[in-house]
């Protein structure tokens, strides 16, 4: 099991990135959340099995077709089974 914080920069706000991330998380059976940051970036915390988290990271590198990902940072976090679903935070 694995938990990461993914910070995505570029044209990622106002393009449906968070809702697309939620759909992907459900598909990959990932728990956690996604939210917009005041900096214009999007932050995701994703936890689940290694393969699902890897798929989520892979998806985040490109995002939905109407976004443009300029940079992606990944921070490994201690897995603690904190989340039981995946939410879009407003």
N, C-alpha and C positions, 0 to 999 in steps of 0.2 A: 504494500500500500504506500501511497505517496501523496504529499501535499505541497503545492507550490503557490506562490504569488506571481502573477503575470501582469506586468505593466506594459501597456501598448500605447505608443505615440504615433501621431500622424493625423490623418483625417478620419477620426474614429468616434467623434461625438456628432449627434444629429444625423446619423446615417443608418440607424437601426442595429448598431454593433452589439449593444447589450442584449437585445431580444434575439438576435441571431446566435449569440453566445449561449443563451439559455436553451435554445433548441438543440444546439450541438451538445451541450452538457447533458441534457436528457437522453439524447441519442447514445452518448458514450458512457452513460451511467455515472456521471460526475456530480458530486455535491459541492456546495460552496456558494459563491455570489459573484456578481459583476456590478460595477458602479462607475459612474463618471467621476473624475477628479477635477478640482478647480483649475488644475494646470492645463486642462484640455486632453489629458490622457484618460485611458480606461484601465481600471484595476480589476483583476479577477483573482479570486482564491479558488483553487480547484483541488479537490481531494477525491481519491478513488484508487482503483488498481493502476498499476504502472502503465499498462497499455492504454487505458482510457485517458489518463493524464497526458501521456505522450501524444495521443491523437488530438487532445484539446490544445496543447501547445502548437502542434503542427497547424491546426485550423487557425489559431490566433496569429500566426505569422503572416497570414494573408487576409483573414477576416472576410466579411461578406463582400460581394462583388462591387458594391458602391462605396466601399471604404478604401483608404490607402494607408497601409501600415508602413511607417517610416523607421520605427525602432521597436524592439521588444526586449524586455528584461525579465529574467526568470530568477526567482529567489526560492530556494528549497526551504521548506518549513518542516518542523517536526509533525509527523502524522499523529493526529489525536482523535480522529473520528468526530470532530466538532459539529459538522453539518450533516443534515439528514435529507436535504433537498438542495435545489439550486435556485437562488432568487436574484431578481433584478432589483438592486437598491436604487432608490430615487434620491 
